[in-house]
Amino acid sequence: MPQIAAKGVVRIDGSYGEGGGQILRTSLALATALGRPLEIINIRKTRQKPGLQPQHLTSVLAAAAISRAHVEGAELSSTSISFLPRTLMGGSYEFNVSEKRGSAGSTSLVLQTIMLPLCFAEQPANITVHGGTHVPWCPTFHYLKFIFLPMLSRINAKIDMDIKQWGWYPGGGGTVMAKVVPCEKMAPLRIPSRGRLIRATGISAVANLPRDIAVRQRNTAVNALLKKGIDANLEIVGASSPGKGTLVFLKVEFENSIAGFDALGAIGKRAEEVAEEACQSLFTYVNSKAAIDPHLADQLIPYLALARGDSEFTASSITRHLLTNIWVVKQFLDVDVQVTGKEGEAGQITIKA
């Protein structure tokens, strides 16, 4: 594990860079994993609703639960917290994003906060989270399970997930379960190129809506991909949920890498638009020639910063999220992260731990 960047309290300005909830989650994950006291100010300061919203508050409470932390400022709309972790513990945990206020807040973002430190606990952990499983602007359950976790398995992280009930915006009501088995050490990741395309798969899902919508989504996606020379197999899925929603999720597997892209339905959004949105994201990635998709790149950074050895990969886009996550990591660890490429363009990331 890289050396600690500095002793004492780690102080984070939540308005830096991307300025959103990612700063909070990454800071909590690293503070919990490393046992470092943490102070964060200006949490989501520039957002329409600043401060801790239900999913962010749940993330704070989840990190506190697994580390027996003393926390100040853990309340809705709070723009600052202090967090003093004590003992990192595995075990069984259950969290509800809607506990303080009705919300379709993301279960995935809560899990992102605690999966990393639980990899370093002494006992396995079983986690249940209630809330939104497929909501806008957040990684979906399917992205985590079929893209993020398989990539983490390459660096020795042992995490699995399952879904009991899907939760859509705005009602939420979904339930996911995750199991984290501790690992002795994180391994580095070296993927300078993705290699040739092996297969493209995915799903077209609907909940409490006509199956024809899923058929239209699938047919549109399959035809669009075929025009680009990609022969894809998409399964139609009827999702168990208290609410209504639709999803197109696409997975592409290359010799050295995997990538995922999805799009969600909304009122007034045609099935064809949902499919086209997911396909367009995939085409942008494929055209970049890079190995790692833009969402996976920033999520890998905290794990690779804790790995023993140097990591290197190409990313289809250098995003503000990626650059912000790198900044947060450097506040905790003395690690050299080099980024080649301009923001918004493809580039290469090298992590010298």
KADALIN-V37648 format. One record per run of one state. SS is the DSSP state (2 for helix, 1 for strand, 0 for the rest). FROM is the first residue (numbers start at 1). TO is the last residue. If there is no record, write none. Layout:
BEGIN
SS,FROM,TO
SS,FROM,TO
END
This chain:
BEGIN
0,1,3
1,4,4
0,5,9
1,10,13
0,14,20
2,21,34
0,35,37
1,38,41
0,42,53
2,54,67
0,68,69
1,70,72
0,73,80
1,81,84
0,85,90
1,91,96
0,97,105
1,106,106
2,107,118
0,119,124
1,125,132
0,133,133
1,134,134
0,135,140
2,141,153
0,154,157
1,158,166
0,167,167
1,168,168
0,169,171
1,172,172
0,173,173
1,174,181
0,182,186
1,187,187
0,188,189
1,190,191
0,192,196
1,197,207
0,208,210
2,211,227
0,228,231
1,232,238
0,239,240
1,241,241
0,242,244
1,245,254
0,255,257
1,258,264
0,265,270
2,271,288
0,289,291
1,292,292
0,293,293
2,294,305
0,306,307
1,308,308
0,309,310
1,311,315
0,316,317
1,318,318
0,319,319
2,320,332
1,333,333
0,334,335
1,336,340
0,341,342
1,343,343
0,344,346
1,347,352
0,353,353
END
